Amino acid sequence: MISEFNMDRFIEIFIEETREILESIEKLLLTIEQNDSIEIEEVHDLFRYIHTLKGNSLSIGFQFFSKLAHELESFLESMRHDEIKYGSDVSKLLINGYDLLNEILELEIEKTIDEKTFKSKTDNIIDELTNYGSNDGIVKEVESEETPYVNTEEERFGFFNDDNSTKKTNTKQETETQKSVETSQKAHSIASSSIRVNLGKIDKLMNDIGELVIAMSMLDQFTQSVEDSSIKNGFNERIGYLKHILRDLQDSVMSTRMVPMEQVYSKFPKLVRDIAKDLNKEIIFKTAGNDVEIDKAMIEGLSDPLIHIIRNACDHGIEKPSSRMASGKNKEGTISMDATQANEQIMITIKDDGKGIDEERIVSKAIEAGLTTQERVQMLSTNEKLGFIFEPGLSTASDVTDISGRGVGMDVVRSNINRLGGTIDIDSEAKKGTTFRLMLPLTLAIVEVLNVVVGDARFFLPIASIIESLQPESSMIQSIGNNNNEVLILREEAIPIIRLYEIFNIASNITELEKGMLIIVRYGTSKVAIFFDMFLTQQQVVIKSIDKNFKQIDGFSGASIKGDGSIGLILDVAAIVQMHRQLKEL
Amino acid sequence: MTNDFMIFTVASQYYGVNLQDIREIITYTHFTKIPDSRPWVVGMIETRGQPMPIIDLRIRFETKIEPTYNDKTVIVATKLANSRLLGLVVDSVEDIKSFKNEEILSSSEMDESLHSTLLSGYIQKDDYSILILNHKEFSVLNDIEHIVKPQIESNQL
């Protein structure tokens, strides 16, 4: 069950996130203004930022802020669809909107905003946003915004109804400085016994330790080549000691990056409550695994996807009390969020007991959007059909609401999760509910791998995904279908076999399954058996992204530098399964 | 206006890359092969803590030279857009030379067979010519990108 959450703390987190996003928006807007043109990518980025702001602010009850964000979002939506063309007045309008967002945010933080204040501040801009292009009197209206609207709350600040414009700016600046002082004081009192360290510094530390690990394995390799066995043993003993310390050091640095899942969960109870209220639904929100620790760097990227999923669950998943009772369910719906840690991976499960996802509807939408064809659909499994909800532009909600349903959600969810090196899959049963499963690496920096051999190539296979390995006997292998699909029969379970040398087109002398090794790995909720020539040692490697100098390479999640200075490629099981399916379909 | 070029040879032909775009010259270390890549993408090496792809120009320009890799193999690390790095295997590095802008002729006047898309221009002297690699826009970079199979397909499954 949920413990009482500290509102102040998660408002603090929200504010920090929001300021970061606003910063990115500002940067983008300034570039746009400077270039006096807008790229479609920039429109998408802006849209996503604003969409995130809207969602986040709604989750902690900043309704005015989210209202304004909603208006900006609609405007950007029109730009996305090319209904509004770029002109210099557009960038001006967006910047005005951005400034106002900042202003409203400050008022929300101080809790000094009400309907009247909000209206007086934003009416003009909202008008402009909604009627853009159909009205030429816009500029005038913006200027007339200065007409003072006096209300007691504003008088306290005393700058809006000041007629002297220079004085006005000064006062405004003063007030702003004062505000920021207040805010920082607030922040100070909340963070008491800990210090804030830039994540970049910890990353640097992490990287240096990574280099140390490499140097260590160089020394190790060298030692193994020493001929004199007494010297060799002496070295080995001391290296063992060094390795031990190194492992501890690595763990402690790692732990500075880790925070409990509770921090991730904190914003959801309120979010669920508010949405439930809005929609006249009754929803119970449960969490488990609050103490499971997660890489701080991951939280940021995780926040949006989870909000999207939760909102969808509230909006489209859980039914109204009346229809729940009609179908014999409790009138309260339940959404639960669970985190567990196993094998250097975190699994987050989000489960609702709502009406489930209408598979046929997803499929017809997918066909409508040109993502697939009627013939192809016949060959897809339920899981694959449901997977279409992760495609861009596919929303099954009939109306655009404040809560969800513009079709931006799920594709953003998937790309965000992928960016974190994780995977997401969905399971749904009509009338029973929907489950989302996110598998994430524990950290973004280091991975434990097994050295595997295929032909003359060597790769790293992440240990986390491995279940077991074996050398099969011919009786354990069966062929099914006419596409030469091989499966391994293991304890009455049929596991698809993937021959890695086929996927990567590597010349290998070992093509008989009985002569090589099958490594059974987890893929989402299912298993596959990957065929290698053999495997060697296990080691820890520091992940380096390939696309720093490269495009992503299919089948690999990253690279690492080996003890001898050469590059090792880290296999990406999910991508390999995809490549395998493609290969078998052809 | 003059520009400095690093001049190197591939199959007895001179090639040039703007000196500003040269990161460093590296001697051969073991290449890690990239599975299923174009033949001229010979692998990756580590440079300054990051993986860098390597293209063998001897293969890219379809020279008859049998590519061998040993201590004498020279890799020119060049800078691409977005501060990406790309290594080029060449026969030998010759010299640094300055040329005036007007000495550099447009690649459109070049013979089709000279892989004109891979080149941005050339310099014609009495006794030799230098082909300037079109390496910023790099069609050679596209060559790398093509090794990645279309992603869209896999998403549709």
Interface residues (C-beta under 8 A of the other chain):
Chain A: E211 L371 T372 L380 E384 E391 D456 A457 I503 F504 N505 I506 K544 I546 K548 N549 F550 K551 Q552 I553 D554 G555 A559 I561 D564 G565 S566 I567 G568 L569 A575 Q578 M579 R581 Q582 E585
Chain B: T29 H30 F31 T32 K33 I34 P35 D36 G43 M44 I45 E46 G49 Q50 P51 M52 P53 R84 L85 L86 I144 E145 I147 V148 K149 Q151 E153 S154 N155 Q156 L157
